[in-house]
Amino acid sequence: MRRLPRKDILGLEEISTQEMDIILATARSMKELVQSPVKKESSLKGKVVINLFYEPSTRTRSSFELAGKYLGGDVINITTATSSVVKGESLLDTARTILMMGCDVLVVRHSSSGSPHFLAQHLSCSVINAGDGMHEHPTQGLLDLFTIRDQLGSVAGKRVVILGDVAHSRVARSNIWALTKFGAKVTVCGPKTLIPVEVRSLGVEVSYDADTALAEADVINVLRLQLERQHKGLFPSIREYHAGWGLNQRRLNLAKPGALVLHPGPMNRGVEISSDIADGDQSLIEEQVTNGVAIRMALLHLLVGEVARDE
């Protein structure tokens, strides 16, 4: 296993396909460890990983915690509700305090876009972006890419539809960067009010009609409807959203036979996806969770892990 030629993982816009190939190859061996009876390795022995989350999270925070522990590192979780942030401490002061405690990797989730980039410029430790505002979620983009390639072998030429609330989705942006760099044909689809005008500049097609967009799709990545980020009436009602853009069996039948279904979680069942599809044979949602741990293990190893002498 090799090192990455960078200190931080901030977004997939700036990461090359060669680097992503290294990450995915490393994740493959890490997945074997995750699925083995004894989930323990020592490449992070003596290293400290701190998860600093300014927003709620279950999957991302827990998978980073498990990733660090499976590799033998020490992991600490800090949530803002129980930290000095509630006393008015700034993001940078909090991060500097953490650094002085011996942090090797700082995993940051923040509601403000660019926060991890800001910290990376001021801290000597590695910084991993676990989601910044509506900008990027690079580890989710990598695990989705890993999941698709694991099933299809390649994404080049494959039709991938990103369905739903694109405007508020950092997952969508990371997916777009990763998939288009590897040659996928990406279409974003959702209500016109939830599709940013500038998204076309990222090299994707835009559709406002789910039935049209899903025709002959190889992969459907369903986005969560992010009600907590919306302060305006961007669609008439939950019922109408599901009727117009929710993934159900009729719409899935429009895609290619055996089309893959992904969702970053948590799901709003009966809103963006029906339960029978979420739990169906074409769903890879549970596989994404396992792959998420493997991807995050790979990143921690490649950034600060002990490299074997023959590497």
Helices and strands as residue ranges (DSSP letters): G 12-14, H 17-34, E 48-53, H 59-70, E 74-79, G 80-82, G 84-87, H 91-100, E 105-110, H 115-122, E 126-132, H 138-152, E 159-163, H 170-181, E 185-189, G 192-194, G 197-202, E 205-207, H 210-214, E 219-222, G 227-229, H 238-245, H 249-252, E 260-262, H 275-278, H 285-304
